[in-house]
């Protein structure tokens, strides 16, 4: 379905429902539950426990079948071909911050392109993953949003980005020696809650201990959303305790309608109430994401309004100086404006941090991911993809495999 936001100057339509894929990605172990994986292995004529062995290798980052020495040599290729097809091909890596930030451009089986960004800090390593190729939420300050939605990723395509990051850390590919992937944030391309079923499966894989997952802590996984209220409510009912981040960017509907067009559907009050319900159920603070845009949303009165709205809530604010996107008329707020914004929020008793902008020089920072453009400028031929079928509607979040 599409909704034309009523407020200028937003020009792109909102797209909630991804176009159907021309061809599904091949079946992958990471799309299956443990039971389904064991069944699939039995159907191939192998003992069911081989599924657990395969899973241990997959989540452990082993891609070379020769290294799967606990599997009979004759069975390795058979099982790997059937259940571990290569879904993500590295097109290229780009590094920044002395190699501690690395952006990867991935090509999917149908030629669609997505990016993930691995960031190593002292004591932790975070990967920012994509949940869709492109995005249908049309936020005018975000490079991905301006490119529109190509398609939803499958669970295995999302999980694969985290598994690859964990493997890179384990192999010592990022300066600082071998390490562990500790955090995953759904802040790459796409709106995770518009691809609910696959993101839900991904959460299971991230949180489940070996062999069927990466065994991350719930607090170390962050789902970031524009504020799809029914999907936030659904997440609240799941019983998960992952960190919820809400991309607010304005405390008032008038401005938010233009910066986050989905606000015309679920307004600031509704979004905050849904996030409150999540916080009540989990006992955990949620995060309010706020990109500071010079003279657009950084005025002292907006800081006060935001402070008033959040003062009694279980929320903290994460300010992101805008990363300007190519051709954008907008710029980051100057430092004095940032400082005043922070001071005013804190004066209202609201916990506030300013996000560092890792990877800015490789267009790897928040809101800069736009794989299609990057591929074009790098001379990578693009593959024709099905055009979005805007009339092809299903209920929000209802699309299943
Ligand atoms: N669709 C999800 C995930 C998107 S990316 C969401 O909107 O939350 C993660 C964060 O980067 C979001 O808060 C998004 O609003 C923010 N962002 C997008 N473009 C940006 C830009 N140009 N500068 C700074 N932050 C940006």
Boltz pocket constraint, residues with backbone or C-beta under 6 A from the ligand:
constraints:
  - pocket:
      binder: B
      contacts: [[A, 137], [A, 139], [A, 141], [A, 142], [A, 143], [A, 186], [A, 187], [A, 188], [A, 189], [A, 190], [A, 191], [A, 192], [A, 224], [A, 225], [A, 226], [A, 245], [A, 246], [A, 247], [A, 289], [A, 290], [A, 291], [A, 320], [A, 321], [A, 322], [A, 323], [A, 324], [A, 325], [A, 366], [A, 367], [A, 368]]
      max_distance: 6.0
